[in-house]
Each structure stands twice: as structure tokens, then as C-alpha cells.
Amino acid sequence: MDKVKFTWDEAEALAEACVNLLEPKCYEIKYAGSIRRMKPEVGDIEIVADPMPGVPDDQLFALPAPNKSALDYFDYSKIGKIVKNGPRYKKIELPEGINLDLFIVLPPATFGVILAIRTGPADFSRLMVTHRSTGGWLPDGYYCREGSIYHYTEKVAGIGERDLLDLTVGRWIDPEDREAYAADWMKRRRGR
């Protein structure tokens, strides 16, 4: 069966509704993927969320539960049917017939790194985390592990999406231009 595609407007409206439901539980939340890249057709919704510490909704004055985020206590039936329910990744079937991929930023991951990777497209993301010496954009001595950037053994603190792009490609590239940028770079590289 062919995967149902939604127009950008339809998918963006659904993503915005999901963001609005989850936002009170998060420090930061944004949609990523093909919606953020403004593709005319969208096959799924990707959202990156940096959750607050976990406190059950019915315990107003409770201390945050260790190793739990506020999103662990969210009632996902408000959005749709949970298909995958891990601590860092949830797949939810929305009633409209499109899947929501929810990427939850937990330490040591940083929001900006996960947002950049999940915005994609796949070739752009792969090149950002592949060393220059092996054909990518990441300077040797740096590496990406568990959604964070490290310089040798030291985690690079506070790296955001703009910082990651500065480190890898040397400048900001708008999400909607990243597919063409990666394709052009790979074409030029093959032409050498």
C-alpha cells in the first residue's frame, strides 16, 4: 500500500496542533523533517522536544521523578495511537492517517544537534556527522554521539543548530535549502 502524502499546509497544521498540546511540558519544541524544509508533500510529521523534568499531572507539588521527563506523563491518546513508546522516540498514528515521530531530547543530547539532524534531509544529516577525512563535513577530532557533539573526549557544551552548521559547513543554511546544498556538494565532490 502506498504511503499517504499530505500537503505542506495540512501537515503543518497537524504538527502545530501537536506542538501546542506538548508545549506546556517542554522547555523547547519544534517540528523538523520535511515540514521544516517546506516540502510540498509530507509523508510524516517529525517533532523534536526538550522536556521539562517529570511530575505527574495529578501531583502538583510532587518532586520530579528521577530519570523521567514531563512527556513520560503525557496522555498521548489526546494525539493518537502509540505505535512505539521509547524514552527518546515515540511513533504515534494520528487519526488523520499520518504518523508523528516524536524525538525526545534527553541528556547527553542537545536540542540543537537533534533538531539539525532530524530536520534533514538524510544526506545532509549524514554529512554533518561524518568526518571530513571520510567524506563528510565534521572536522576530524569532533564526533557526534547520542545527540551531542564531542571534541575528542570533551562534550561541546551548549551547541545549538547554528553552531553545528558553523562547525560543519561554515555557515547557516536554511532548512528548505539543505537538500539542494547536500546534492550540489556531493555532485561537485564526485566531479573531482
C-alpha positions in Angstrom: 0.0 0.0 0.0 1.3 3.5 -0.9 2.1 5.8 1.9 -0.4 8.7 2.1 1.1 12.1 1.5 -0.3 15.3 2.9 0.2 18.8 1.5 2.6 21.0 3.5 -0.3 23.1 4.7 -2.2 20.1 6.0 0.8 18.6 7.7 2.0 21.9 9.2 -1.5 22.5 10.7 -1.4 19.0 12.3 2.2 19.5 13.5 1.3 22.8 15.0 -1.7 21.3 16.9 0.6 18.5 18.3 3.2 21.1 19.3 0.5 23.2 21.1 -0.5 20.1 23.1 3.0 19.1 24.1 4.5 22.6 24.6 3.4 23.1 28.2 5.6 20.0 29.1 8.7 21.3 27.2 11.4 23.8 27.5 11.7 23.9 23.7 9.8 22.1 21.0 9.8 22.5 17.2 8.8 20.4 14.2 11.5 19.2 11.9 11.8 17.0 8.8 10.0 17.7 5.6 7.6 20.2 7.2 10.5 22.4 8.4 12.1 22.0 5.0 8.8 23.2 3.5 8.4 20.2 1.1 5.2 20.4 -0.9 4.3 16.8 0.1 4.8 15.4 3.6 4.7 11.7 4.5 5.1 12.1 8.3 5.4 14.7 11.0 8.7 14.9 12.9 8.8 16.9 16.2 11.8 17.5 18.4 11.0 18.1 22.1 13.2 19.1 25.0 11.0 18.1 28.0 10.8 19.5 31.5 11.5 17.3 34.4 8.8 14.7 35.1 6.0 15.4 37.5 2.7 13.6 37.1 -0.2 15.9 36.2 -2.2 14.9 39.3 0.7 15.7 41.7 1.0 19.5 41.6 3.6 19.7 44.4 5.5 16.4 43.7 9.2 16.4 43.1 10.4 15.5 39.6 10.7 11.7 39.2 14.3 10.7 38.7 15.0 9.7 35.1 11.5 10.7 34.0 10.5 13.7 31.9 7.2 15.5 31.8 6.5 13.8 28.5 6.5 10.4 30.2 3.3 11.5 31.9 1.6 13.0 28.9 -1.7 11.3 27.8 -0.8 10.5 24.2 -4.4 9.4 23.5 -5.0 13.1 23.1 -3.0 12.9 19.9 -3.4 9.4 18.6 -2.4 5.8 19.0 1.1 5.0 20.2 3.0 2.6 18.0 6.5 2.9 19.5 7.0 4.2 23.0 10.6 4.5 23.9 12.1 7.2 26.3 13.8 9.0 23.4 11.5 8.2 20.5 7.7 7.8 20.1 5.8 7.0 17.0 2.1 8.0 17.1 -0.5 7.2 14.5 -2.7 10.3 14.2 -6.4 9.9 13.4 -5.9 11.8 10.2 -3.7 9.0 8.7 -0.2 10.4 9.2 2.4 9.3 11.7 4.0 11.6 14.2 7.7 10.8 15.0 8.4 12.5 18.4 12.2 12.8 19.2 12.7 13.5 22.9 16.0 15.2 23.8 17.4 13.6 26.9 21.0 14.0 28.3 23.6 13.9 26.9 21.7 15.0 23.7 21.3 18.7 23.0 18.2 20.2 21.3 20.1 22.0 18.5 22.0 18.9 17.4 18.9 16.7 17.4 16.9 19.4 15.6 19.6 19.8 12.9 19.8 16.0 12.4 16.1 15.5 12.3 15.4 18.4 10.0 17.5 16.5 7.4 17.3 15.6 4.7 19.1 12.3 5.2 22.2 13.1 3.1 22.6 16.5 4.8 22.3 15.0 8.2 24.8 12.1 7.4 27.3 14.6 6.0 27.1 16.8 9.2 28.1 13.9 11.4 30.7 12.2 9.1 34.3 13.3 9.4 35.9 15.3 6.7 38.6 12.7 6.3 36.0 10.2 5.4 33.9 12.4 3.1 31.7 14.4 5.4 31.7 17.9 6.9 32.5 17.3 10.6 36.1 18.3 11.4 38.3 15.5 12.5 38.7 15.4 16.2 34.9 16.0 16.6 32.3 13.4 16.7 28.5 13.0 17.3 27.4 10.6 19.9 23.9 10.2 21.5 22.8 13.6 20.0 25.7 15.6 21.3 28.9 16.9 19.8 32.3 16.0 21.4 35.8 17.3 20.7 38.0 14.4 21.4 36.7 13.3 24.8 35.1 16.6 25.9 31.4 17.3 25.2 31.0 20.7 23.5 28.6 22.5 25.8 25.6 24.4 24.6 26.0 23.7 20.9 22.9 24.8 19.0 21.8 24.1 15.5 23.5 27.3 14.2 26.7 26.3 16.0 26.7 22.8 14.4 26.2 24.3 10.9 29.0 26.8 11.5 31.3 23.9 12.6 30.4 21.6 9.7 29.5 23.7 6.6 30.8 27.1 7.9 27.6 29.0 7.7 23.8 28.9 8.2 21.8 27.1 5.6 18.0 27.5 5.7 16.2 24.2 6.2 14.5 24.4 2.8 17.9 24.8 1.0 19.6 21.9 2.7 18.6 19.2 0.2 20.0 21.2 -2.7 23.1 22.1 -0.8 23.9 18.5 0.0 23.1 17.3 -3.5 25.3 20.0 -5.1 28.2 19.3 -2.7 28.0 15.6 -3.4 27.9 16.2 -7.2 30.9 18.5 -7.0 32.8 16.0 -4.9 32.2 13.2 -7.4 33.3 15.5 -10.2 36.8 15.9 -8.7 
